[in-house]
Amino acid sequence: MASDHDTLWRRCAYLGRVLLPLVDKEPWRQDHRRERLHSWDIEVSVGERLIEIFAALAAHAVAVDTFLPASELKTLPLSAVAGAATSKQDFELLAGLPDTFADERDDIAVKVFRLYAYKGGQTSLQLLRLSTEVRHTLTVLAAREAVPAPTCGDIFRQADQADLPQ
């Protein structure tokens, strides 16, 4: 049986995975994002995966900092996740992660993020740029909601309506 901590990570990782498909309902957004990644010398597939994992790490960091159980992740405000993506240091986002990941893709993506975070130089600049992309994505999705303070639960609902895989 999975611990609450493992379940929390899986829910955060799911949040990260659904953000880009949801924002890409407007196809021009995907083209614009890919142009930015290219202009930043970030391979599109790597950049998009790092955006996903960045969002997951930001959500996880906020949840851990606020002692939010996995069952309550849906109440986490998107604004808090967006804020963490741009205000927390890279190494702060890595604190408190599970020792192992059930999904090998998550394990690899976290290792790549960790490598970028500790390498410094150009890779640190790339992470800074990706953090603004995460914030922008969350802001766009939040603006689509009719509620005054959208939460992760609103994103999960959108993902369910779009039949995105869990």
Rosetta constraint file for C-alpha pairs under 8 A:
AtomPair CA 2 CA 6 HARMONIC 5.94 0.50
AtomPair CA 2 CA 7 HARMONIC 6.35 0.50
AtomPair CA 3 CA 7 HARMONIC 6.23 0.50
AtomPair CA 4 CA 8 HARMONIC 5.95 0.50
AtomPair CA 4 CA 69 HARMONIC 6.83 0.50
AtomPair CA 4 CA 70 HARMONIC 6.01 0.50
AtomPair CA 5 CA 9 HARMONIC 6.32 0.50
AtomPair CA 5 CA 69 HARMONIC 7.83 0.50
AtomPair CA 5 CA 70 HARMONIC 7.14 0.50
AtomPair CA 5 CA 98 HARMONIC 7.02 0.50
AtomPair CA 6 CA 10 HARMONIC 6.26 0.50
AtomPair CA 6 CA 98 HARMONIC 6.44 0.50
AtomPair CA 6 CA 101 HARMONIC 7.86 0.50
AtomPair CA 7 CA 11 HARMONIC 6.25 0.50
AtomPair CA 7 CA 70 HARMONIC 5.98 0.50
AtomPair CA 8 CA 12 HARMONIC 6.21 0.50
AtomPair CA 8 CA 60 HARMONIC 7.26 0.50
AtomPair CA 8 CA 69 HARMONIC 6.89 0.50
AtomPair CA 8 CA 70 HARMONIC 4.23 0.50
AtomPair CA 8 CA 71 HARMONIC 7.76 0.50
AtomPair CA 8 CA 73 HARMONIC 7.45 0.50
AtomPair CA 9 CA 13 HARMONIC 6.00 0.50
AtomPair CA 9 CA 56 HARMONIC 7.73 0.50
AtomPair CA 9 CA 60 HARMONIC 6.44 0.50
AtomPair CA 9 CA 70 HARMONIC 7.98 0.50
AtomPair CA 9 CA 97 HARMONIC 7.61 0.50
AtomPair CA 9 CA 98 HARMONIC 7.44 0.50
AtomPair CA 10 CA 14 HARMONIC 6.11 0.50
AtomPair CA 11 CA 15 HARMONIC 6.25 0.50
AtomPair CA 11 CA 70 HARMONIC 7.18 0.50
AtomPair CA 11 CA 73 HARMONIC 7.56 0.50
AtomPair CA 12 CA 16 HARMONIC 6.37 0.50
AtomPair CA 12 CA 55 HARMONIC 7.83 0.50
AtomPair CA 12 CA 56 HARMONIC 4.69 0.50
AtomPair CA 12 CA 57 HARMONIC 7.30 0.50
AtomPair CA 12 CA 59 HARMONIC 5.91 0.50
AtomPair CA 12 CA 60 HARMONIC 5.88 0.50
AtomPair CA 13 CA 17 HARMONIC 6.24 0.50
AtomPair CA 13 CA 52 HARMONIC 7.58 0.50
AtomPair CA 13 CA 53 HARMONIC 6.77 0.50
AtomPair CA 13 CA 55 HARMONIC 7.93 0.50
AtomPair CA 13 CA 56 HARMONIC 4.81 0.50
AtomPair CA 13 CA 57 HARMONIC 7.84 0.50
AtomPair CA 13 CA 106 HARMONIC 7.52 0.50
AtomPair CA 14 CA 18 HARMONIC 6.32 0.50
AtomPair CA 14 CA 56 HARMONIC 7.54 0.50
AtomPair CA 14 CA 166 HARMONIC 6.60 0.50
AtomPair CA 15 CA 19 HARMONIC 6.44 0.50
AtomPair CA 15 CA 55 HARMONIC 7.40 0.50
AtomPair CA 15 CA 56 HARMONIC 6.34 0.50
AtomPair CA 15 CA 152 HARMONIC 7.41 0.50
AtomPair CA 15 CA 155 HARMONIC 7.37 0.50
AtomPair CA 15 CA 156 HARMONIC 7.11 0.50
AtomPair CA 16 CA 20 HARMONIC 7.95 0.50
AtomPair CA 16 CA 51 HARMONIC 7.53 0.50
AtomPair CA 16 CA 52 HARMONIC 4.25 0.50
AtomPair CA 16 CA 53 HARMONIC 5.92 0.50
AtomPair CA 16 CA 54 HARMONIC 7.39 0.50
AtomPair CA 16 CA 55 HARMONIC 5.00 0.50
AtomPair CA 16 CA 56 HARMONIC 4.77 0.50
AtomPair CA 17 CA 21 HARMONIC 7.84 0.50
AtomPair CA 17 CA 52 HARMONIC 5.39 0.50
AtomPair CA 17 CA 53 HARMONIC 7.76 0.50
AtomPair CA 18 CA 22 HARMONIC 6.14 0.50
AtomPair CA 18 CA 155 HARMONIC 7.99 0.50
AtomPair CA 18 CA 159 HARMONIC 6.37 0.50
AtomPair CA 18 CA 164 HARMONIC 7.02 0.50
AtomPair CA 19 CA 23 HARMONIC 6.16 0.50
AtomPair CA 19 CA 52 HARMONIC 7.25 0.50
AtomPair CA 19 CA 137 HARMONIC 7.11 0.50
AtomPair CA 19 CA 138 HARMONIC 7.51 0.50
AtomPair CA 19 CA 155 HARMONIC 7.76 0.50
AtomPair CA 20 CA 24 HARMONIC 5.85 0.50
AtomPair CA 20 CA 48 HARMONIC 7.96 0.50
AtomPair CA 20 CA 52 HARMONIC 7.59 0.50
AtomPair CA 20 CA 137 HARMONIC 7.46 0.50
AtomPair CA 21 CA 25 HARMONIC 6.78 0.50
AtomPair CA 22 CA 141 HARMONIC 7.65 0.50
AtomPair CA 22 CA 158 HARMONIC 7.45 0.50
AtomPair CA 22 CA 159 HARMONIC 7.02 0.50
AtomPair CA 22 CA 162 HARMONIC 7.87 0.50
AtomPair CA 23 CA 29 HARMONIC 7.09 0.50
AtomPair CA 23 CA 30 HARMONIC 7.92 0.50
AtomPair CA 23 CA 137 HARMONIC 6.66 0.50
AtomPair CA 23 CA 140 HARMONIC 7.17 0.50
AtomPair CA 23 CA 141 HARMONIC 6.41 0.50
AtomPair CA 24 CA 28 HARMONIC 7.51 0.50
AtomPair CA 24 CA 29 HARMONIC 5.79 0.50
AtomPair CA 24 CA 30 HARMONIC 5.48 0.50
AtomPair CA 26 CA 30 HARMONIC 7.59 0.50
AtomPair CA 27 CA 31 HARMONIC 6.75 0.50
AtomPair CA 28 CA 32 HARMONIC 6.08 0.50
AtomPair CA 29 CA 33 HARMONIC 6.06 0.50
AtomPair CA 30 CA 34 HARMONIC 6.09 0.50
AtomPair CA 31 CA 35 HARMONIC 6.16 0.50
AtomPair CA 32 CA 36 HARMONIC 6.32 0.50
AtomPair CA 33 CA 37 HARMONIC 6.22 0.50
AtomPair CA 34 CA 38 HARMONIC 6.09 0.50
AtomPair CA 34 CA 44 HARMONIC 6.04 0.50
AtomPair CA 35 CA 39 HARMONIC 6.13 0.50
AtomPair CA 36 CA 40 HARMONIC 6.18 0.50
AtomPair CA 37 CA 41 HARMONIC 6.33 0.50
AtomPair CA 37 CA 42 HARMONIC 5.10 0.50
AtomPair CA 37 CA 43 HARMONIC 6.75 0.50
AtomPair CA 37 CA 44 HARMONIC 6.05 0.50
AtomPair CA 37 CA 47 HARMONIC 6.58 0.50
AtomPair CA 38 CA 42 HARMONIC 5.61 0.50
AtomPair CA 38 CA 43 HARMONIC 6.48 0.50
AtomPair CA 38 CA 44 HARMONIC 6.78 0.50
AtomPair CA 40 CA 126 HARMONIC 7.21 0.50
AtomPair CA 42 CA 46 HARMONIC 6.97 0.50
AtomPair CA 42 CA 47 HARMONIC 5.80 0.50
AtomPair CA 42 CA 126 HARMONIC 7.62 0.50
AtomPair CA 43 CA 47 HARMONIC 5.90 0.50
AtomPair CA 44 CA 48 HARMONIC 5.94 0.50
AtomPair CA 45 CA 49 HARMONIC 6.15 0.50
AtomPair CA 46 CA 50 HARMONIC 6.06 0.50
AtomPair CA 47 CA 51 HARMONIC 6.12 0.50
AtomPair CA 47 CA 130 HARMONIC 7.50 0.50
AtomPair CA 48 CA 52 HARMONIC 6.33 0.50
AtomPair CA 49 CA 53 HARMONIC 6.27 0.50
AtomPair CA 49 CA 109 HARMONIC 7.08 0.50
AtomPair CA 50 CA 54 HARMONIC 5.74 0.50
AtomPair CA 50 CA 109 HARMONIC 6.70 0.50
AtomPair CA 50 CA 113 HARMONIC 6.87 0.50
AtomPair CA 50 CA 130 HARMONIC 7.51 0.50
AtomPair CA 51 CA 55 HARMONIC 6.20 0.50
AtomPair CA 51 CA 130 HARMONIC 6.11 0.50
AtomPair CA 51 CA 131 HARMONIC 7.49 0.50
AtomPair CA 51 CA 133 HARMONIC 7.21 0.50
AtomPair CA 51 CA 134 HARMONIC 5.98 0.50
AtomPair CA 52 CA 56 HARMONIC 6.35 0.50
AtomPair CA 53 CA 57 HARMONIC 5.99 0.50
AtomPair CA 53 CA 106 HARMONIC 7.34 0.50
AtomPair CA 53 CA 109 HARMONIC 6.46 0.50
AtomPair CA 53 CA 110 HARMONIC 6.89 0.50
AtomPair CA 53 CA 113 HARMONIC 7.90 0.50
AtomPair CA 54 CA 58 HARMONIC 6.13 0.50
AtomPair CA 54 CA 85 HARMONIC 7.07 0.50
AtomPair CA 54 CA 113 HARMONIC 7.84 0.50
AtomPair CA 54 CA 130 HARMONIC 7.82 0.50
AtomPair CA 54 CA 131 HARMONIC 7.09 0.50
AtomPair CA 54 CA 134 HARMONIC 7.13 0.50
AtomPair CA 55 CA 59 HARMONIC 6.16 0.50
AtomPair CA 55 CA 81 HARMONIC 7.33 0.50
AtomPair CA 55 CA 85 HARMONIC 6.82 0.50
AtomPair CA 55 CA 134 HARMONIC 6.15 0.50
AtomPair CA 56 CA 60 HARMONIC 6.01 0.50
AtomPair CA 57 CA 61 HARMONIC 5.98 0.50
AtomPair CA 57 CA 93 HARMONIC 5.52 0.50
AtomPair CA 57 CA 94 HARMONIC 6.87 0.50
AtomPair CA 58 CA 62 HARMONIC 6.33 0.50
AtomPair CA 58 CA 81 HARMONIC 5.54 0.50
AtomPair CA 58 CA 82 HARMONIC 7.52 0.50
AtomPair CA 58 CA 84 HARMONIC 5.39 0.50
AtomPair CA 58 CA 85 HARMONIC 5.22 0.50
AtomPair CA 58 CA 93 HARMONIC 6.02 0.50
AtomPair CA 59 CA 63 HARMONIC 6.14 0.50
AtomPair CA 59 CA 80 HARMONIC 7.94 0.50
AtomPair CA 59 CA 81 HARMONIC 5.08 0.50
AtomPair CA 59 CA 84 HARMONIC 7.59 0.50
AtomPair CA 60 CA 64 HARMONIC 6.01 0.50
AtomPair CA 60 CA 93 HARMONIC 7.77 0.50
AtomPair CA 60 CA 97 HARMONIC 7.95 0.50
AtomPair CA 61 CA 65 HARMONIC 5.97 0.50
AtomPair CA 61 CA 84 HARMONIC 7.55 0.50
AtomPair CA 61 CA 92 HARMONIC 7.50 0.50
AtomPair CA 61 CA 93 HARMONIC 5.56 0.50
AtomPair CA 61 CA 94 HARMONIC 7.73 0.50
AtomPair CA 61 CA 95 HARMONIC 7.32 0.50
AtomPair CA 61 CA 96 HARMONIC 7.56 0.50
AtomPair CA 62 CA 66 HARMONIC 6.11 0.50
AtomPair CA 62 CA 80 HARMONIC 7.04 0.50
AtomPair CA 62 CA 81 HARMONIC 6.66 0.50
AtomPair CA 62 CA 84 HARMONIC 6.85 0.50
AtomPair CA 63 CA 67 HARMONIC 5.90 0.50
AtomPair CA 63 CA 68 HARMONIC 4.81 0.50
AtomPair CA 63 CA 69 HARMONIC 7.35 0.50
AtomPair CA 63 CA 73 HARMONIC 7.11 0.50
AtomPair CA 63 CA 76 HARMONIC 7.51 0.50
AtomPair CA 64 CA 68 HARMONIC 6.22 0.50
AtomPair CA 64 CA 96 HARMONIC 7.21 0.50
AtomPair CA 68 CA 72 HARMONIC 6.23 0.50
AtomPair CA 68 CA 73 HARMONIC 6.66 0.50
AtomPair CA 69 CA 73 HARMONIC 6.68 0.50
AtomPair CA 72 CA 76 HARMONIC 7.38 0.50
AtomPair CA 73 CA 152 HARMONIC 6.70 0.50
AtomPair CA 73 CA 153 HARMONIC 7.33 0.50
AtomPair CA 74 CA 151 HARMONIC 6.29 0.50
AtomPair CA 74 CA 152 HARMONIC 4.72 0.50
AtomPair CA 74 CA 153 HARMONIC 3.80 0.50
AtomPair CA 74 CA 154 HARMONIC 7.47 0.50
AtomPair CA 74 CA 156 HARMONIC 7.54 0.50
AtomPair CA 75 CA 151 HARMONIC 5.59 0.50
AtomPair CA 75 CA 152 HARMONIC 6.27 0.50
AtomPair CA 75 CA 153 HARMONIC 6.11 0.50
AtomPair CA 76 CA 80 HARMONIC 7.20 0.50
AtomPair CA 76 CA 81 HARMONIC 7.79 0.50
AtomPair CA 76 CA 151 HARMONIC 5.28 0.50
AtomPair CA 76 CA 152 HARMONIC 5.56 0.50
AtomPair CA 76 CA 153 HARMONIC 7.59 0.50
AtomPair CA 77 CA 81 HARMONIC 6.84 0.50
AtomPair CA 77 CA 149 HARMONIC 6.64 0.50
AtomPair CA 77 CA 150 HARMONIC 5.92 0.50
AtomPair CA 77 CA 151 HARMONIC 4.06 0.50
AtomPair CA 77 CA 152 HARMONIC 6.19 0.50
AtomPair CA 78 CA 82 HARMONIC 6.11 0.50
AtomPair CA 78 CA 138 HARMONIC 6.56 0.50
AtomPair CA 78 CA 139 HARMONIC 7.88 0.50
AtomPair CA 78 CA 142 HARMONIC 6.87 0.50
AtomPair CA 78 CA 149 HARMONIC 7.72 0.50
AtomPair CA 78 CA 150 HARMONIC 5.95 0.50
AtomPair CA 78 CA 151 HARMONIC 4.96 0.50
AtomPair CA 78 CA 152 HARMONIC 5.88 0.50
AtomPair CA 79 CA 83 HARMONIC 5.95 0.50
AtomPair CA 79 CA 138 HARMONIC 7.71 0.50
AtomPair CA 79 CA 139 HARMONIC 7.63 0.50
AtomPair CA 79 CA 149 HARMONIC 7.82 0.50
AtomPair CA 79 CA 150 HARMONIC 7.80 0.50
AtomPair CA 79 CA 151 HARMONIC 7.94 0.50
AtomPair CA 80 CA 84 HARMONIC 6.14 0.50
AtomPair CA 81 CA 85 HARMONIC 6.24 0.50
AtomPair CA 82 CA 86 HARMONIC 6.76 0.50
AtomPair CA 82 CA 134 HARMONIC 6.92 0.50
AtomPair CA 82 CA 135 HARMONIC 4.62 0.50
AtomPair CA 82 CA 136 HARMONIC 7.96 0.50
AtomPair CA 82 CA 138 HARMONIC 6.16 0.50
AtomPair CA 82 CA 139 HARMONIC 7.38 0.50
AtomPair CA 83 CA 87 HARMONIC 5.78 0.50
AtomPair CA 83 CA 88 HARMONIC 7.93 0.50
AtomPair CA 83 CA 135 HARMONIC 7.22 0.50
AtomPair CA 84 CA 88 HARMONIC 5.22 0.50
AtomPair CA 85 CA 131 HARMONIC 5.37 0.50
AtomPair CA 85 CA 132 HARMONIC 7.50 0.50
AtomPair CA 85 CA 134 HARMONIC 6.72 0.50
AtomPair CA 85 CA 135 HARMONIC 6.37 0.50
AtomPair CA 86 CA 128 HARMONIC 7.59 0.50
AtomPair CA 86 CA 131 HARMONIC 5.45 0.50
AtomPair CA 86 CA 132 HARMONIC 6.38 0.50
AtomPair CA 86 CA 135 HARMONIC 6.95 0.50
AtomPair CA 88 CA 92 HARMONIC 6.04 0.50
AtomPair CA 88 CA 93 HARMONIC 6.68 0.50
AtomPair CA 89 CA 93 HARMONIC 6.72 0.50
AtomPair CA 90 CA 94 HARMONIC 6.84 0.50
AtomPair CA 90 CA 117 HARMONIC 5.75 0.50
AtomPair CA 91 CA 95 HARMONIC 6.66 0.50
AtomPair CA 91 CA 114 HARMONIC 7.71 0.50
AtomPair CA 91 CA 117 HARMONIC 6.76 0.50
AtomPair CA 94 CA 114 HARMONIC 7.42 0.50
AtomPair CA 100 CA 107 HARMONIC 7.29 0.50
AtomPair CA 101 CA 106 HARMONIC 6.52 0.50
AtomPair CA 101 CA 107 HARMONIC 5.61 0.50
AtomPair CA 102 CA 106 HARMONIC 7.96 0.50
AtomPair CA 103 CA 107 HARMONIC 6.61 0.50
AtomPair CA 104 CA 108 HARMONIC 6.21 0.50
AtomPair CA 105 CA 109 HARMONIC 6.03 0.50
AtomPair CA 106 CA 110 HARMONIC 5.98 0.50
AtomPair CA 107 CA 111 HARMONIC 6.25 0.50
AtomPair CA 108 CA 112 HARMONIC 6.21 0.50
AtomPair CA 109 CA 113 HARMONIC 6.11 0.50
AtomPair CA 110 CA 114 HARMONIC 6.00 0.50
AtomPair CA 111 CA 115 HARMONIC 6.10 0.50
AtomPair CA 112 CA 116 HARMONIC 6.19 0.50
AtomPair CA 113 CA 117 HARMONIC 6.06 0.50
AtomPair CA 114 CA 118 HARMONIC 6.19 0.50
AtomPair CA 115 CA 119 HARMONIC 5.81 0.50
AtomPair CA 116 CA 120 HARMONIC 6.80 0.50
AtomPair CA 116 CA 123 HARMONIC 5.18 0.50
AtomPair CA 116 CA 124 HARMONIC 6.27 0.50
AtomPair CA 116 CA 127 HARMONIC 7.10 0.50
AtomPair CA 117 CA 123 HARMONIC 7.16 0.50
AtomPair CA 117 CA 124 HARMONIC 5.98 0.50
AtomPair CA 117 CA 127 HARMONIC 7.31 0.50
AtomPair CA 118 CA 124 HARMONIC 7.98 0.50
AtomPair CA 119 CA 123 HARMONIC 6.61 0.50
AtomPair CA 119 CA 124 HARMONIC 7.25 0.50
AtomPair CA 120 CA 124 HARMONIC 4.85 0.50
AtomPair CA 120 CA 125 HARMONIC 7.94 0.50
AtomPair CA 121 CA 125 HARMONIC 6.74 0.50
AtomPair CA 122 CA 126 HARMONIC 6.28 0.50
AtomPair CA 123 CA 127 HARMONIC 6.25 0.50
AtomPair CA 124 CA 128 HARMONIC 6.25 0.50
AtomPair CA 125 CA 129 HARMONIC 6.27 0.50
AtomPair CA 126 CA 130 HARMONIC 6.12 0.50
AtomPair CA 127 CA 131 HARMONIC 6.03 0.50
AtomPair CA 128 CA 132 HARMONIC 6.60 0.50
AtomPair CA 129 CA 133 HARMONIC 6.45 0.50
AtomPair CA 130 CA 134 HARMONIC 6.24 0.50
AtomPair CA 131 CA 135 HARMONIC 6.26 0.50
AtomPair CA 132 CA 136 HARMONIC 6.02 0.50
AtomPair CA 133 CA 137 HARMONIC 6.10 0.50
AtomPair CA 134 CA 138 HARMONIC 6.23 0.50
AtomPair CA 135 CA 139 HARMONIC 6.07 0.50
AtomPair CA 136 CA 140 HARMONIC 6.15 0.50
AtomPair CA 137 CA 141 HARMONIC 6.29 0.50
AtomPair CA 138 CA 142 HARMONIC 5.98 0.50
AtomPair CA 139 CA 143 HARMONIC 6.08 0.50
AtomPair CA 140 CA 144 HARMONIC 6.59 0.50
AtomPair CA 141 CA 145 HARMONIC 6.99 0.50
AtomPair CA 141 CA 155 HARMONIC 7.73 0.50
AtomPair CA 142 CA 149 HARMONIC 7.83 0.50
AtomPair CA 142 CA 150 HARMONIC 5.68 0.50
AtomPair CA 145 CA 150 HARMONIC 6.47 0.50
AtomPair CA 145 CA 154 HARMONIC 7.66 0.50
AtomPair CA 150 CA 154 HARMONIC 6.19 0.50
AtomPair CA 151 CA 155 HARMONIC 7.00 0.50
AtomPair CA 152 CA 156 HARMONIC 6.27 0.50
AtomPair CA 153 CA 157 HARMONIC 6.11 0.50
AtomPair CA 154 CA 158 HARMONIC 6.26 0.50
AtomPair CA 155 CA 159 HARMONIC 6.12 0.50
AtomPair CA 156 CA 160 HARMONIC 6.18 0.50
AtomPair CA 157 CA 161 HARMONIC 6.20 0.50
AtomPair CA 158 CA 162 HARMONIC 6.13 0.50
AtomPair CA 159 CA 163 HARMONIC 6.12 0.50
AtomPair CA 159 CA 164 HARMONIC 5.35 0.50
AtomPair CA 160 CA 164 HARMONIC 6.17 0.50
